[in-house]
Amino acid sequence: MLLRALPWLLTPALFAAPAVDAPKLQLPGGAAPTHYAIDLTIIPGQDKFQGVAEIEITFGQSTKFLWLNGTDLAVKQAVLKTGTQSLPATVVPGGSDFIGFSFPQAAAGKAVLHVEYEGKISRNSSAGLFQLRDGDPWYVYSQFEPTDARRAFPCFDEPAFKVPWELMLHVKKDQMALANTPIVSEVNEANGMKRFQFAQTKPLPSYLVALAVGPFEAVDLGKHGKNHTPLRVIVTKGRGAEAAWAKESIPPLLERLEDYFGMPYPYEKLDSISMPISNFAMENVGLITYGQSILLGNPEHDTIRRKRDFAITAAHEMAHQWFGDLVTTAWWNDIWLNEAFASWMENKIVEKWKPEWSVDIEAMRSRLGAMQLDSLVASRKIRQPIESNDDIANAFDGITYNKGEAVIETFERYVGAEKFRDGVREYMKTYANRNATAEQFLKSISTAAGRDVAPAFNSFLDQAGVPLVTVELQCANGSSSLRLSQRRSLPIGSKGAGKENWLIPVCAKYEADGQVRTTCELMTDPTSNMKLAAKSCPAWVLANDGEAGYYRVLYKGDLLDRLLKDNGHLTVAERVGILGDVIALVNSGDLQPAAALSLVSRYRDDPNREIVASVVNIAGLVRGPGVASDLRPNGQRFIEKMFGDRARKLGWKSQPGESYDTRLLRQELVGFVAGAGEDKILSAEAGRLARAWLKDRSAIDSDLVSTVLHVAARDGDRALFDQFHAAAKNEKDRRARRALIGSLGLFRDPGIANSALALTLTGEFDAREGFAALLFGPEAYPETRRLPFEFVKKNIDAILSKLPREVGGDFAAELPGSGNSFCDASSRAELADFFGGRVKDYTGGPRQLAQTLEGIDLCIARKQAVGPGIAAFLKQY
């Protein structure tokens, strides 16, 4: 007994461990869990925890060896209980992801593995069990997705293993313990400790198990929903008042989700808990975690944008309680379905609750962002085979979330909203508390739709890229039709072949014979002819009705001009989608820069802020890295002429009674003119306001703090940098702290920029809140564009020692992004040479490097092909 109580790292000297090769990615099969009982002793502020795991296992065949997942767990004792026997287990090291257990005789059928062990509580990453400080107290949280439950207990750490769990936590008497389910008993123990026993969960995969320990406070939201579910917001000490908006928004969102799914919230309780520093949220069953700045807002300084952003995030995570938690993916190749569905649902639910927020435009912008990423040859399929940890890490990207969301939107339109919802409801009922695949989801949708949508849907899942549909209007002899052709949308300089073929649900809206009609068909071939229900030739044609389809449109002849000539027939979302395609068409060589830039003057005074924001993006063409340095002043004058008067009229200060849209327009337009347009009046005022804000936080409107500080930093001096630096170190409000840290990385003076880069190594700021802002901020200016890469080259080992390095969050994978703003062959070669031999050691890094290098190639090609057109346009300013 004494020998087996020693850490497993000593066992090779004590036992003749068998020579067994560790698995490469997945467990080998032959055994499966049926129940877990986990007993943990956790004391925030301590870097280790004690654990006991009892795993009920069914062996499919007789075996003397078992592989489980385990990372950084020091096993003290392991015993397999089978029938009346207790077999001591020898622990076999299995690398960074696996622990092997060898038994003196074969086991078969049902057994219980009892493991006593010790694990680590991290202070510099958000993986497994980790701790964060808010003020003086420490708080412990869990984050197990995708593959970090193995840091908290030995387990079958794959989503297909979905079974009940029982958790018991031993914590300090004065602290709160939380888990997925309600507490069933609370007992005082010796040495100032307390034991919490939690109710058994419904079947869960390991990545959805959750817990938290610390001196939390609970804000009671009451009981809501069809089953009168108790809702709470759990906050760190003293922050209860900051949960006001969460308290107001969570109940109505829950009720609308129940209505959509046609079933009550499926678990016993729902806690929403805040985490200092962290900038993510996680859908743990019954215990959703949120970064503090996402969940909480100081009522005195809260903003409409933050409230909207929280509601969208909360709707996403709460939608997962059904789609992802109640029904779980069987393997990570289908994680896109969970995340894409929740992303799609977040907009649908919030749009119903707050239609004045125009959340449909947010969905449109997400689609446009996904298309930009999807135009790269180095992009991935939505349903990408998972063959390595790199693939798991890459699976949580814009393709999964935003492209997946857009494809779901495409097919909801194609099927019809009610039929699609009926399919979702059937899927949830059929696979509740089980695992399911995308194929099973599509079967449910097809059954409800009365037609097989899988072939068309799969054409978007199983090949990367954005379809470009070319549209030509043909009118003759009293009939009209659209000549359609499809190819992959590829930017100038792309090495893609463009030979993909999609099954595209194309819906065209048009005006003819005095009325507006819609015609839809499934485009299955490279070319097709869509007959329109019109006797006269349509006055205009929108070939992507609602801009809901995941495809770009290239209008031949004067169709684009006719479409944009009279905006009365287009929704705001449709106009945003059309204008969003314009930049992509310039970059693909299908539209001349002058034609695109001419749209800026047409729409610069539009009363809708979303349209103005769209043409601001088009105006950004004059500030790209492909624009010659001697033409940058011309670009500034163009921006000034287009937007200067309106921006200065808006100014940095809101007026009483202003609308929500006006306040948001100020953020987008004034910041652009002051920054990209380098407006001296607005920039000087930003500097004055920033200095005043450091002394009085009411000096800047809450929703403009980040924008003003960022503009002030651009031309700020060393004294302002030092002031920002000191303020950031002492700031307690997470949102203000984030704005300050972000500003530190945006000083244009090279000497100051190097000082910001150096802060990544001092330990003053946690990498989770400072890494990206401090390291990549200098890429914003030509004067400092190379500094991040030079800094990384010089300090690579020191940087790596400071970064979280887990599969679900290996910050090192982002380092090739230090060359994102390069646009020349020599810099590209340097980047490739430096990272080429390194990224294989950064989880998810190879694809990140490939995408960065491709982006540089495209920038070089675009500069050569499009640059002259932009130059010719700018010479008139």
WONORJO-V932200 format. One record per helix or strand of 3 or more residues. SS is the DSSP state (A for helix, B for strand). FROM is the first residue (numbers start at 1). LEN is the number of residues. If there is no record, write none. Layout:
ss->SS from->FROM len->LEN
ss->SS from->FROM len->LEN
//
This chain:
ss->A from->3 len->3
ss->A from->8 len->6
ss->B from->31 len->11
ss->B from->48 len->22
ss->B from->74 len->9
ss->B from->85 len->9
ss->B from->98 len->23
ss->B from->128 len->7
ss->B from->137 len->7
ss->A from->149 len->3
ss->B from->163 len->10
ss->B from->176 len->4
ss->B from->183 len->7
ss->B from->193 len->6
ss->A from->206 len->3
ss->B from->211 len->4
ss->B from->217 len->8
ss->B from->229 len->7
ss->A from->240 len->22
ss->B from->269 len->7
ss->B from->287 len->5
ss->A from->292 len->4
ss->A from->304 len->17
ss->B from->327 len->3
ss->A from->332 len->22
ss->A from->355 len->3
ss->A from->359 len->16
ss->A from->389 len->6
ss->A from->398 len->18
ss->A from->417 len->15
ss->B from->434 len->3
ss->A from->438 len->12
ss->A from->454 len->8
ss->B from->467 len->10
ss->B from->479 len->10
ss->B from->504 len->9
ss->B from->515 len->9
ss->B from->527 len->5
ss->B from->540 len->3
ss->A from->545 len->3
ss->B from->551 len->5
ss->A from->559 len->7
ss->A from->567 len->3
ss->A from->572 len->16
ss->A from->593 len->11
ss->A from->609 len->15
ss->A from->629 len->22
ss->A from->660 len->16
ss->A from->680 len->16
ss->A from->702 len->13
ss->A from->718 len->13
ss->A from->734 len->11
ss->A from->750 len->12
ss->A from->767 len->14
ss->A from->787 len->16
ss->A from->811 len->9
ss->A from->825 len->12
ss->A from->839 len->3
ss->A from->845 len->21
ss->A from->867 len->8
//
